[in-house]
């Protein structure tokens, strides 16, 4: 039975072999399910999974996968979940699929230039094959790379997400260490503080103590990246609370710690009513479900970097705004 670093290496190589021509049936269990960004949403079984990858490979024929974070751990419990997730072993990654954009993808016109399709993924294995995955692709960022932008400008900076400042995000081989839960507990305390918003004053959320002074918050295209609490509040938190004042955390499918890294995520992770303008869309008063992951890196029990993939296109679709429909008119 594989253990420790050997298991990490097997899982890492399996995921990366997708872009190396390995047969899908050798990578995915026959009953595999992928929950994936809009407009795909869900893929079941080898045929649907194969069709997705073939479309992407056709658009980026010289595709390569570049990982910046790869972590593994056993889930902590979540009392909100209807399913007992505690102890489930998961791997999570932040990657860019790099390639020459030769053919249209999802109505996004090919630029004939190199592009980087950002993907944040969580995988569960059965033996040495993937049985379930969650994948958030940043298709908005891909549109931006080819010179098309169908929504309001991001308040933060949209750019290529950097690797961790410590360059230790690929946690395979000898660089892994035993986790003691301290970093996970810090993140959970921060989450709890976010939930204490009184609906009026942003200072009612006492979460600043869990972040370093100049932390980096890497948001998805549509929101963008910010640095430090003031920019984080101005570019993301305040606009988000104005748009969704009753937002509430839903249950998680992933809650893992791996050394200085913590990953959480839900499908949905947040539920809210769209009561105010957000990303240029006036209030619709519709109930919205948000697919979100959070990748955290901590130092001395404080969050120093936070990568946050969000299925923005799916949120806008629930508001009645079809990003892909708009793209076709541009």
N, C-alpha and C positions, 0 to 999 in steps of 0.2 A: 504493500500500500504506500502510495506517495505521501510524503510529509514535508512540511516546511518549505525550504527554498526549492526543492525538486518540484513540488506542486505548483509553486509560483511560476517556475520556468515553463512547465507544461501548459498552464493556462495562458501565460503571456505569448508563447509561441503559437498556440491554437488561434488566438484572436488575431495575431499579426499575419497568420498564414492566409487569411481571407483575401488579402491583396496579392498573394503570391501564386494564385491559381489552384490552390488546394480544393478538392471537391467539397461542396457544401455538406454532403452526407457524412464526411469525415470530421466536420467541425461542429455541426448541429445535430442534436438528438432528433429523431423523426417526429417527435411531438413538440418540438421547440416552438415557443411563442416569443415574438418581439413586440413590445409596446414602443412606438416610435413617433417622431414628430409628425404633425400635420403637414401634408395631406394624406400620409400613409396610415398613420394611427395604430394599426395592428396588422401583424403578419403572422400567419400560422402555417407550420409545416414547411418542408423542404421546397416545394414549388413556389410558394409566395416569397419565401426568403431568397431563393435563387433569382426570381424575377427582379426583386429590388436591387440586388448587387449587380446583376447584368445591366440594368439601366444606368447605374452609377459608373460601371466600368466602361460602358459605351461612351459616356460623356467625358470621362477622364481615362483614356485608354492606357496611359503610362502611369497610372495611379500608384502612389506610395503612401504608406501610413507612417506618420511621425508622432510618437507618444511623448507627452511631457509629464504626465502623471500616470502611474500604474500602482494601485494599492490593493490590499486584500485584508479581509478580516471577518470575524463572526459578528452577526448582528446583536446589538443590545435590544432590549425589549421596548415596545411602544404600547402603552396601555390603551391608546386610542384605536389601535388596529383590530379589525375583526378577525384577522389571521395572526396566529402566534409566529412572529418573525424571529424570536430570540434564538440565537445559535446558528442561524442560517449563514453559511459561508458564501461571501460574495467578493467579486473583484470589480474594481471601478477604475475608469481611465478618462483622461482628457487627451484627445488626439486631433491631428489635422490630417485630412486626406489630401495630399498634394498631387497635382497633375496638370497637364495641359488641357484646357477646357475646349475640346474639339467639337463636341456636339451638344445641342440643347438639352437642358435638364429641367424638368418641371416648368416649362415655358421660359426659363431663364436662358437668354441667348448665349451661345458659345462665343467667348472672346478670343479664342485661339492663343491665349496666353496662360501662363501658370497661375493657378488659383489654389487657395487653401480652404477646404471645407471643414469647418470646426465640428467636432463630434464629442459629446460626453456620454459615456456608456457605463452601464452596470450589467454584469453577467453572473448568472448562477449556473454552475456546472453539475451534471449528473455523470459520475465517473469522469471521463476526460472530454465530454462533449457539452456544448451549451444547451441548456434546457429552457432558460428564460433570460430575456434581455430587456433593458430599458435604454433607449437611444434618443438623445436630443441633438439634432443637427441644427446648425445656425444657417438656415437658408437665406435669411435676411442679409447676413454678412456676405454670403456669396453674391447676392444681387448687387450689393454695394461695390464688390470687387470688379464687376463688369460695368459699373457706371450707372446703375439703375437704383432708384430709391423711392419706393411707392408709399412711404408714410412720412410723418413729420420728422425733422432732424433729431438725432439723439442729443440729449443734454450733456452726457458724458462723451468721452472720446471713443470712437469705434476704431479698433485696430487689431492686429494679430495678438492673441493672448500670449504673454511670455511664459516661459517655463518658471518653476519656482526659483526664487532668488538664491536658494541654497544648492540648486542643481542636483537634488537628491530625490526627485519625484518618482523615478522608476525603481520601485522597491522590490527587486528580485536579487537573488544571489546572496552575497555576504553582507550587504548593507542594511539588512532588515534587523529589527530589534523587537523585543517583547513590549507590548503595550500594556499600560497599567490602568487605563481608563480616565486618567486625570484630564487629558485634552478633551476627551469626549464630554466629560462633566462640565468643563468650561463652556463648550458650545451649547450644551443643554441649558445652562444657566442664562446664557445670552438669549437663546430662544424664548425662555420664560419671561425675560425682561421685555422682549419685543411684544409679548402678549399682554403687557400691562398698560398699553396705550389707552388713555382715558377718552379718546375721541376728539380731544381739543388741543392739548399741548404736547408737542413732540418730546419735550423734556420729561414727560411722565414715564417714558421708557428708559429705565436706568441701565442701559446696556453698554455705555461707553467704557466702563471699567474692564470689559472683556476684550477690548481691542487695543492694539498698540497705537501710539500717537499718530504715526504716518502710515497706517495700514493701506493696502491696495485692495480695491474692490473691483473685480473684473466682471462687468455685466455683459449681457447679450447685446447684439445689434438692436437698436431701438432705444436702449437705455445708455449703454456705453460704460466706460471705465472711469472711476474716480479714485482720489487718494485723500485719506484723512477724513475725520468725522464731518467737518463742515461741507466739503464737496459731496460726500456720500449722502448727506441729508438734502442738499440742494438739488443734486442731479438725479437722485432716485427716491429716497425715503419720503420726502415731503410731497412730491408729485404723486407718488403711489398712494399715500394715505388720503390725499384729496380725492383721488379717483375711487378708492376702495376703503372708506373709513371703517367698515365693519369686517374687514378681512380677518380670517381666522385660520389657524393652522389645522390641516387635516392630518391623517395618519401617514407614517413613513413606511416604505418597503426596504429602505437601507438606512442603517445606523451603525457605521463601523469606525473603528480607530485603527490606524497603522502607524506606529511611531508618532511623529509630529503631525500626522495627517488625520483628518476626520472627514467623513462623507455622510451626508444625509440626503434624502430625497423622497418625494411622494408623487403618486399618480392618481389624484391630484395631491399636491403638497399644501396648497392654499385654496380656500373658497371665500368668495366675496361678492358683494353687490356693486355693480358699476354705477356709482352715484355721482361721480364728478368727471370732468375732462381728464383723459389720460392718453398720452401719445397722440394728441390732436383729435381724439374721438370724443365728442360730447357725451354726457351721461346718457345711458340707455336704460338704466335701472334693471338690467338683466343680471341674473345670477351666473357667476363665472367660476370655472374650475381651472386651476393653474398647475401645469406640469413644471416642476422645478427640481433641480439638484443643487447642492452646495458642496464644494470641495474647499476645505479649510487647511491652512498650514499655520501651526502655532509655534511660538517661542516663549519659554518661561510662562506658560499657561495663558498667553494672550494671542489673539488672532492677528497675524501679520499679513496674510494674504487670503483672499476669498474669491474663488472662481464660481460664477453663478449662471449656469445655462438655464434658460426659461423658454418654453415654447410660445414665443410672442405671437407668432402667426396664428396659432390655435386660439389664444386669448382674443385676438382681434376678430377671428372668425365667429366666435361666440357673441361678439358685440354686433355682428352683422356686417363686418368689413372683410371682404375677401381679397387678401393680398395678391394671390395669384391671378384673380380676375382683373384686378387693377393693373397688374404687371402686363397683361396681354394688351391693354389699351395704351401702353406707353411706347 
